[in-house]
Amino acid sequence: MTGLQIVVDSYFDGSTHHPDGPFTLTVQDGCISEIRRGESLREGMQLQRAAFLMPGLVEAHSHLFLDGGEHDPTRRAAYLQAPRDAMLAVGRQSVRQSLAAGVTLVRDAGDIHGINLLLREEQNDAQALPMLLCAGRAIRNARRYGSFMAQELTEQTSPEQLVSDLAVHADQIKILMTGIIDFEAGAVLGAPQFTQEQATRIVSAARVHGLRTFAHCSGAQGIDLALAAGIDSIEHGFFVTRAQLQTMADRQVSWVPTFSPVHFQWSRPEIVGWSAQAVGNLERILDSHRRQLDHAYTLGVPVLIGSDAGSMGVPHGSACVEELILMVGAGIALSKLLHSATTLPRRLWACAPADIAPGRGAEFVLFDQSPFDDPRALRRPSAVVRAGQLSQPEPALS
């Protein structure tokens, strides 16, 4: 008999924590064939022990071609002119770092060079983890924010034609609905990028092609516009109101709060030279975001875990875990957060489920300590299992 048996003290199945082990999980032919309480070992099977097991994490917002570990603004700007091969090498490293952190599914939120699509092809051809979902190129309005990740909508191209062109390769359609935040002013910079008509036509065109939409969007005005257009997910969502969260809950519009980039700039203001006023604004924005996160879970908004990995100070893989830990610090129950980071995005995106249950594919992560005892244990995965194969991945040296 061949296969794998894993004895764990406890596990999270994607929705529920099972703390009262030990449990024996049997994996055969790449699937979980049985879960039994106690040790129920069979001869001829590989045995692995762990304190805790859960489905692989999902990074809901990432830019794989960017190196989040690079903090120097000058080098980051120069990198945007780097050769394609150099960007592809960074992307491959980002994929390895993601898996080493226990991330087994990544949604890339766009790059103008198509590095994400090349990486997806490599991963799919190799049937390797992490699996990748890609926006390809995002959509921005002419001469507005997002040149490093988005194609322009111009007067020469209709929204329908642009979406049709992108839909050839995209898994989802990403829209840059607003600009970035001016932290010195403590507000979103500029008006929304699109009119209500343009935004609605983009979303409607994506639906014609059977694709979900997600929007880079902050500020009440931009969020209102995105919701009116029928967007499927709000990314970032700083300055979201409780009324908007209620609308999102009613329509099951998901929210990816991305605390990590703002938290990094608040914690390391000297890197970008923020003034005391900007630091105060960063703190105020984070405090408000934490309160709204609590409201979102209370109201029933589908919250997903995305770190905006690739942003300054937001390294791939580990940042997804740090995003979770920041949200634990905001007072959200770990079981809710792990559901947001494992089962929920896979269901919303129509991906193969990774719940820990008989008949499911074996795609999970092992730990030597339960995060329900200490959430920081999520920083130290001991092994990853996929299709019955167990490995201890390590990030490659850059």
Phi, psi and omega in degrees: 000135178242159180145191184227135172239135181237124177257121183233151177285328180200164176206160174246123188271002183115340177224326188232140176272129177248094188270346194260059180279192013282159175232149175245120176257129179252129180243124177222139179054037175080003182233156173284116182266336185197145170231121181234145173286141181085181176271120182228077191269150179238145178291148174083006180247143176295137182246135175224137177246147179204161177281328189207149180218145178203165176298157176299147180288155175244123173268110189274349181209110187212153171234095191295335183279353179258143179264103180292343178281350178276119183258346185281117183300325180293315179292325178296318179294317181295326181300330181296347175254011183291157176298153182303320180297323179294320178293322179295323177296319176298317180298319178296321176296321179299320178296316180296318179297323180297311181296321180298335179270002180092012178271121183245000174214129181234132168257115178274134188261019169117141166207144187290342185270348182077019178299322181299322180291322176296317179296319179299318179297318178297314182295316182293319180298323181273356185050047187254158170263151355287151171285150183238133165249137189227141172277350189067240172264136172284179179242128173232164175277161185303128175063025176251177184304143169114025184298333183283348184227356192223150174268144183279142165270118183244173179294340182276348183231132178282156175305322181295319180291319180297315178298319179299319178295316181290327185295344178301325184241340189282143171276328175215161180255123181257132181240133172270093187281331180224178173272204181263179180266133171273103186287336175293324179269341181072033183209163177292139183276116175080173179281167175305152184288330187239154170284167178299320180296314181299313182298317180295321179293323178296312181296317180296320179296321178299320180294325177302325180268007178072026184248139172286160180236145173222145191235124163296116190200126172220156181093142185301319182296313180294321179294319175302316181297315181297317180294320178295330179284345180091026181300150180270336183208136174262123178258133182080283173066031177293143183073015175299145180261164178294324178298321177293322176297323177297318177298318179297319178296316182298323184262358183057044171277125184280162181226129175245099192287337178044066175295327197302312182297321180289320179298319179298315182291330174290320184280337181231058186295338182293337183293320179254001175076036180292144176283170176300325179295316179296319179298320177296320177294319177300316180295318179296318180296317179295318179299316179295320180298320178297316180297318181290329176298317178299316177300318182301313180293322179296319183281338181098024173292135175287097181273132177245160184256111177220135187260350191063040181305140187106336172294160181305126178078012182235081184287147181298145178084284184298330181292328177298318177293318180295326176300316176301315182293323175299322181285329170299318178296339177277359175097011180274137181298139183299323181298322177294318182293319180292327173298317178296333186262359184227287188283316188300308181297323179298321179290314182297325184265007179058038175270163176300131180293152177235022178302149178274095182201151177304136181094344179277154174295146182276097178221088185212171186236141180250151180222152178273356176213146180281132175292345175286342170273322179204110182304336180294345176298337178297340179286350189230065175295141182263335181195159175235139177241132172217131178053038177083358181256130182255134179217156174247083186289145175234139178295136178289150177289138179277000000 
